[in-house]
Amino acid sequence: MRLRDDPEQAEQDSAAIRRSDCARLVCILMRRLAACFFLTCLMAIADEPSAMAIRNARIVTVSGPVIAKGTVVVRKGLIESVGENVTVPADAWIVEGDGLTVYPGLIDALSTVGIPTTATPAPAAAANAAAAPAAAAATAARSNGPEDRPRTTSWALAADEIVATDRRIALVRGAGITTTATFPERGIFGGQGALIDLLTDEKPSRMVVISPLGQYASLTLAGRGGGFPGALMGVIAYIRQIYLDLDHYQAVKADYDRDPRGKQRPEYDRALEGIAASKRLLLPANRLVEIDRMVRFGAELKQNTVLYGGLEAYRPEAAALLKKYNTPLLVSLKFPVRAADSDPDEPGILRVLEQRDKAPSAPAELQKAGVKFALYADGIEQPRDFQRAVKKAIDAGLPRDAALRALTLTPAEIYGVADRVGSIEKGKIANLVVTKGDLFEDATTVQMIFVDGHKYEPQLPPVGPAGASGGGRGGRGGPGRK
């Protein structure tokens, strides 16, 4: 006798089959995902070679003779070897350098690149939205300083403010700039700078080469909000008083440390502690009278002084003063030009006309006089504008090799880091620029950039008006520049 099929049992059997099929499908998917993950890991490992070699390229070492046809080997972010007869390691990825030239990475000797600005990209701004009110309050407090130390934030460290999401990093790197001396620029004593390598997608701490680098000072009165110091001479008097206070502060601390018994402990002053920790003092000087004033002022303060600006450094008297006081100068590449909307028939002030005509010749005059100087972009962001500015100095008499040195080894020497960056030498950080053609020529293109051994492609500049670039420092640093 044939029994009728049980519908309930049939449904249970079908459900069991479906569950079994789903389980098999899940297993298949998991195996495929595991295989994809394994392949992805292999590709990631393959994308990070243990060593890299640029062979058969022209190598401009800066610190030594040019190698007509040689090889640079990079391993773990450092230059492992360089020369004509270098053996390429078996594990190295090879970049064929025929027709290419390798230069040291360029150093922007005075910059704000890496410090957040109002131009911070939207994703980064959104990520930090929750912290924005607190950050804004902290920034406002730092911009004014304590009541007894107006407009002083000498304790602030640029290294603590660096972000890898600054859009300018990739942009200026396209000009061959791999390293910047980045400084905060708030108030009279803005804070202590840091030398940073322009890495992206990295922790900000990995970008810092050395910190602190020095103290950035400004004489500008913009945005001071009233009160002391209310004039240029007041600012100079204030700076002088800060260093007098520092001498007294350190003397009292030393006396207390020798024998604290029976003595009141000295009050901690973070403004003076920030000044004391500064390796060098950066002072603004554009006009001849300012250069004269600041070299003497630096000598009076007995500080390791570096001037920045240099608008009228083309004057022989300026070079003589810098030479006499053995003071290096950071020269702004933002040379003055006539405003685009100005009347071409309107007569200008003679001094301003002279500055427009002769400012690009300042680096050449300093080089002839034997003055140590470096160049800085002063807010020029577009690679083409930067290249044109350097070319303008070359056309005004600066030898090409001197221009390269002023953007590589000399700034490294000024900041005391020539043992790490600034030239292509064994053991130094692998910051390199690979070009097709001679650097600073109009037809030359940057092919690739290496920062700490990481390879980057130059970023294409955004479409915009010709010659557009960011704000700079040269005009704000020294009073009286027109």
C-alpha positions in Angstrom: 0.0 0.0 0.0 1.5 3.3 -1.1 1.5 6.1 1.4 0.7 9.6 0.4 3.5 12.1 0.5 3.6 14.1 3.7 3.5 17.8 2.6 5.1 19.0 5.9 7.9 16.6 5.6 8.5 17.6 2.0 8.7 21.2 3.0 11.3 20.4 5.7 13.3 18.4 3.2 13.3 21.3 0.7 14.4 23.7 3.5 17.2 21.4 4.4 18.4 21.3 0.8 18.3 25.1 0.6 20.3 25.5 3.7 22.8 23.0 2.4 23.1 24.9 -0.9 23.5 28.2 1.0 26.2 26.7 3.2 28.1 25.5 0.1 27.7 28.9 -1.5 29.1 30.7 1.6 32.1 28.3 1.6 32.8 29.0 -2.0 32.5 32.8 -1.5 34.8 32.6 1.6 37.4 30.6 -0.3 37.3 33.2 -3.2 37.5 36.1 -0.7 40.5 34.5 1.0 42.2 34.0 -2.4 41.5 37.6 -3.3 42.9 38.8 0.0 46.0 36.7 -0.5 46.6 38.1 -4.0 46.0 41.6 -2.7 48.7 41.1 0.0 51.1 39.7 -2.6 50.4 42.8 -4.8 51.0 45.1 -1.8 54.3 43.5 -1.1 55.2 43.7 -4.8 54.4 47.4 -4.7 56.9 48.0 -1.9 60.3 46.9 -3.2 63.0 46.4 -0.7 65.3 48.6 -2.9 65.1 50.8 -5.9 67.8 51.8 -8.4 67.9 54.6 -11.0 70.6 53.6 -13.5 72.3 55.1 -16.4 71.1 58.6 -15.5 72.9 61.9 -15.2 73.3 62.7 -11.5 73.8 66.2 -10.1 75.0 65.5 -6.6 75.5 69.2 -5.7 78.1 68.3 -3.0 80.4 66.9 -5.7 81.0 66.7 -9.4 78.2 65.8 -11.8 78.1 62.2 -12.7 77.5 62.0 -16.5 76.1 58.4 -16.4 75.6 56.7 -13.0 73.3 54.9 -10.7 71.6 55.8 -7.4 70.4 53.0 -5.2 67.8 53.6 -2.5 66.9 51.3 0.3 64.6 51.8 3.3 64.3 55.5 2.5 68.1 56.2 2.4 70.6 56.5 -0.4 72.5 53.2 -0.2 75.0 54.1 -2.9 75.7 56.5 -5.8 78.3 56.6 -8.5 79.4 55.6 -12.0 80.2 51.9 -11.3 77.5 51.0 -8.8 76.2 47.4 -8.9 72.5 47.2 -8.9 71.2 44.9 -6.1 69.4 41.8 -7.3 66.3 42.7 -5.2 66.0 46.3 -6.5 63.4 47.6 -8.8 65.0 49.4 -11.7 64.2 52.8 -13.2 65.9 53.2 -16.5 67.5 56.7 -16.4 68.6 57.1 -20.0 67.8 60.7 -21.0 66.9 61.6 -17.4 68.7 63.7 -14.7 68.6 63.1 -11.0 68.8 66.1 -8.6 68.5 66.3 -4.8 65.1 67.2 -3.6 64.6 70.9 -3.4 64.2 72.6 0.0 61.8 75.5 0.5 63.7 77.5 3.2 60.7 79.3 4.7 57.2 78.0 4.4 53.8 77.3 6.0 53.2 74.1 4.0 51.9 71.4 6.2 50.2 73.6 8.7 46.4 73.7 8.4 44.9 76.8 6.8 41.4 77.8 5.7 42.2 76.0 2.5 42.2 72.6 4.3 40.4 70.0 2.1 36.8 69.3 2.8 37.3 65.6 3.9 39.9 66.7 6.5 37.7 69.5 7.6 34.8 67.2 8.0 36.8 64.7 9.9 37.9 67.4 12.4 34.5 69.1 12.6 33.8 67.8 16.2 37.1 69.3 17.4 36.7 72.6 15.5 35.3 74.8 18.3 38.1 73.7 20.8 40.8 74.1 18.1 39.5 77.6 17.2 39.5 78.7 20.8 43.0 77.3 21.3 44.2 79.1 18.1 42.6 82.4 19.2 44.3 82.1 22.6 47.7 81.4 21.0 47.4 84.2 18.5 47.4 86.8 21.3 49.6 85.2 23.9 49.4 85.8 27.6 48.6 89.3 28.8 52.2 90.0 29.9 53.6 88.6 26.6 51.4 90.0 23.9 51.3 88.3 20.5 53.8 85.7 21.6 53.5 82.0 21.1 57.1 81.1 21.2 56.4 77.7 22.7 54.2 76.5 19.8 55.8 73.8 17.7 55.1 73.5 14.0 55.8 69.7 14.4 52.7 69.4 16.6 50.5 71.2 13.9 51.5 69.3 10.8 48.8 67.5 8.8 49.4 65.2 5.8 46.1 66.4 4.2 47.3 69.9 3.4 46.5 70.2 -0.4 49.7 72.3 -0.9 51.9 69.3 -0.2 51.2 67.5 -3.4 51.1 70.7 -5.4 54.5 72.2 -4.4 56.0 68.7 -4.6 55.3 68.8 -8.3 57.9 71.6 -8.6 60.5 69.2 -7.1 60.2 70.5 -3.5 60.6 67.5 -1.2 61.3 69.3 2.0 60.1 72.5 3.7 61.2 74.6 6.7 57.7 75.1 8.0 57.1 77.8 10.6 54.0 79.0 12.4 53.5 82.7 11.7 51.3 84.1 14.5 52.2 87.5 16.0 55.6 88.7 16.9 57.1 85.4 18.1 55.1 82.9 16.0 56.7 79.7 17.3 59.3 77.1 16.5 59.5 75.6 13.0 60.2 72.1 11.8 61.9 70.7 8.8 59.4 68.3 7.2 59.5 65.9 4.3 56.5 66.2 2.0 54.9 62.8 2.4 51.2 62.1 1.9 49.1 59.3 3.3 51.5 59.1 6.2 51.3 60.0 9.9 52.4 63.6 10.4 55.1 62.4 12.9 56.8 60.5 10.0 57.0 63.8 8.0 59.2 65.6 10.6 62.9 65.5 9.9 64.0 67.8 12.8 62.2 69.9 15.4 62.5 72.5 16.7 64.3 74.3 13.8 64.2 77.9 15.1 62.0 80.8 16.2 60.0 82.8 13.6 59.7 86.5 14.4 57.8 89.2 12.7 57.7 93.0 13.0 54.3 93.4 11.4 51.5 95.1 13.4 48.6 93.7 11.4 45.7 92.4 13.6 47.4 93.4 16.8 44.1 94.6 18.4 45.5 97.7 20.0 47.8 98.1 23.1 51.5 97.7 23.4 53.5 97.4 21.2 51.7 99.9 19.0 54.5 100.9 16.6 57.6 99.4 14.9 60.0 100.7 17.5 57.7 99.3 20.2 57.9 95.8 18.6 61.7 96.1 18.5 61.8 97.2 22.2 59.5 94.3 23.1 61.8 91.8 21.4 64.8 93.3 23.2 63.0 93.1 26.5 62.1 89.5 25.9 65.8 88.6 25.6 66.7 90.7 28.7 64.0 88.9 30.6 65.3 85.6 29.3 68.8 86.4 30.7 67.4 87.2 34.1 65.1 84.1 34.0 67.9 81.7 33.2 70.2 83.3 35.9 67.5 82.9 38.6 66.8 79.4 37.6 70.5 78.5 37.6 71.0 80.0 41.0 67.9 78.1 42.4 69.1 74.8 40.8 72.5 75.2 42.5 71.0 75.5 46.0 67.2 75.6 46.3 67.1 75.5 50.1 65.7 78.6 51.6 64.8 80.2 48.3 61.4 80.7 46.6 61.3 78.7 43.4 61.2 80.8 40.2 57.9 80.9 38.4 57.7 78.9 35.1 57.4 81.1 32.0 56.5 79.1 28.9 57.1 82.1 26.6 60.7 82.4 27.8 61.1 78.7 27.8 60.1 78.7 24.1 62.6 81.4 23.3 65.3 79.6 25.2 64.6 76.4 23.3 65.0 78.1 19.9 68.2 77.2 18.0 68.1 80.3 15.8 66.0 83.5 15.4 64.5 84.4 12.0 64.1 88.2 11.6 62.5 90.0 8.7 64.5 92.4 6.5 63.6 93.7 3.1 64.9 97.2 2.5 68.5 98.2 3.0 67.7 100.1 6.2 66.0 97.0 7.6 68.9 94.7 6.7 71.2 97.2 8.5 69.0 97.3 11.5 68.4 93.6 11.8 72.0 92.4 11.4 73.0 94.8 14.2 70.0 93.8 16.3 70.8 90.1 16.0 74.4 90.8 17.1 73.0 92.8 20.1 70.8 89.9 21.1 73.7 87.5 20.7 71.5 85.1 18.8 72.1 82.8 15.9 70.3 85.1 13.5 68.9 84.4 10.0 67.2 87.2 8.0 64.4 86.6 5.6 62.9 88.7 2.8 65.9 90.3 1.0 64.0 92.6 -1.4 66.9 95.1 -1.6 69.7 92.6 -1.2 70.8 93.6 -4.6 72.4 96.8 -3.1 76.2 96.4 -2.5 75.8 97.8 1.0 73.4 95.0 1.9 75.8 92.3 0.8 78.6 94.0 2.7 76.6 94.2 5.9 75.5 90.5 5.7 79.1 89.5 5.0 80.5 91.6 7.9 78.0 90.2 10.5 78.2 86.7 9.0 74.4 86.6 8.7 72.7 84.2 6.2 69.7 85.5 4.3 66.6 83.7 3.0 65.7 85.4 -0.3 62.0 85.6 -1.3 61.3 84.4 -4.9 58.1 86.5 -4.9 59.7 89.3 -6.8 57.7 92.5 -7.0 55.7 93.2 -10.2 53.3 95.8 -11.4 49.7 95.1 -10.4 47.7 93.6 -13.3 45.0 96.2 -12.9 47.3 99.3 -12.6 47.5 102.1 -15.1 50.6 101.5 -17.3 50.8 105.2 -18.0 50.8 106.2 -14.4 54.2 107.1 -13.1 55.5 105.1 -10.2 57.6 105.8 -7.2 61.3 105.6 -8.1 62.2 103.2 -5.3 59.4 100.9 -6.2 60.3 100.9 -9.9 63.9 100.1 -8.9 62.9 97.2 -6.8 60.8 95.7 -9.6 63.8 96.0 -11.9 66.6 94.9 -9.6 65.1 92.5 -7.0 65.7 89.4 -9.2 69.4 90.3 -9.3 69.7 90.1 -5.5 70.7 86.4 -5.4 73.4 87.0 -8.0 74.9 89.9 -6.0 74.9 87.9 -2.8 76.6 85.0 -4.6 79.3 87.3 -6.0 79.9 88.8 -2.5 80.2 85.3 -0.9 77.1 85.7 1.3 75.4 82.5 2.4 71.8 82.7 1.1 68.9 80.3 0.3 65.8 80.8 -1.7 62.2 80.3 -0.6 59.0 80.2 -2.5 57.2 82.7 -0.3 53.7 81.3 -1.0 54.2 80.5 -4.7 52.4 77.2 -5.1 52.1 76.5 -8.8 55.2 74.5 -10.1 55.3 76.6 -13.3 55.3 79.9 -11.4 58.0 78.6 -9.0 60.2 77.5 -12.0 59.7 80.9 -13.7 60.7 82.7 -10.5 63.9 80.8 -10.2 64.6 81.3 -13.9 64.1 85.0 -13.4 67.0 85.0 -10.9 69.1 83.0 -13.2 68.4 85.4 -16.1 69.4 88.2 -13.8 72.9 86.7 -13.3 72.7 83.9 -10.8 74.6 80.9 -12.1 72.5 77.8 -12.5 74.5 75.7 -10.2 74.3 78.4 -7.5 70.6 78.6 -7.9 70.4 74.8 -7.4 72.6 75.0 -4.3 70.5 77.8 -2.9 67.5 75.4 -3.0 69.3 72.3 -1.7 72.6 72.2 0.2 72.7 75.8 1.4 69.4 75.8 3.2 70.4 72.5 4.8 73.6 74.1 6.0 71.8 77.2 7.4 69.5 75.0 9.4 72.3 72.6 10.5 70.9 69.5 8.6 73.4 69.1 5.8 74.3 65.7 7.1 70.7 64.5 6.3 69.4 66.3 3.3 70.5 68.7 0.5 72.7 66.5 -1.7 72.9 63.1 -3.2 75.3 61.2 -0.9 75.5 57.8 0.6 73.6 57.6 3.9 71.4 60.7 3.3 67.6 60.7 3.1 66.5 59.6 -0.3 64.8 62.8 -1.5 65.3 63.0 -5.2 63.9 64.8 -8.2 64.0 63.1 -11.6 63.6 65.3 -14.6 63.7 65.2 -18.4 65.9 68.2 -19.2 67.8 70.7 -17.0 66.0 71.9 -13.9 64.5 75.4 -14.2 64.3 75.3 -18.0 60.9 76.1 -19.5 60.8 72.9 -21.5 61.9 70.7 -18.6 59.4 68.3 -17.0 59.5 66.6 -13.6 59.1 62.9 -14.2 59.0 61.6 -10.7 59.8 62.7 -7.1 61.1 60.5 -4.3 60.5 61.6 -0.7 62.0 59.3 2.0 62.3 56.8 -0.8 58.6 56.9 -1.6 57.9 57.5 -5.3 55.4 60.2 -6.3 54.1 61.5 -9.7 53.9 65.3 -10.1 50.4 66.6 -9.6 48.8 68.5 -12.5 48.0 72.1 -11.5 44.4 73.1 -11.3 43.0 75.1 -14.2 43.0 78.8 -13.3 44.3 82.2 -14.2 47.9 82.3 -15.4 50.4 83.2 -12.7 47.9 82.7 -9.8 49.6 81.5 -6.6 49.1 81.6 -2.9 50.0 84.4 -0.4 53.5 84.9 0.7 55.6 86.1 3.6 58.1 88.5 2.1 55.7 91.4 2.1 54.5 90.8 5.6 57.8 90.2 7.3 59.5 93.5 6.9 57.8 96.9 7.3 57.9 99.3 4.5 57.9 97.0 1.6 55.8 98.3 -1.3 
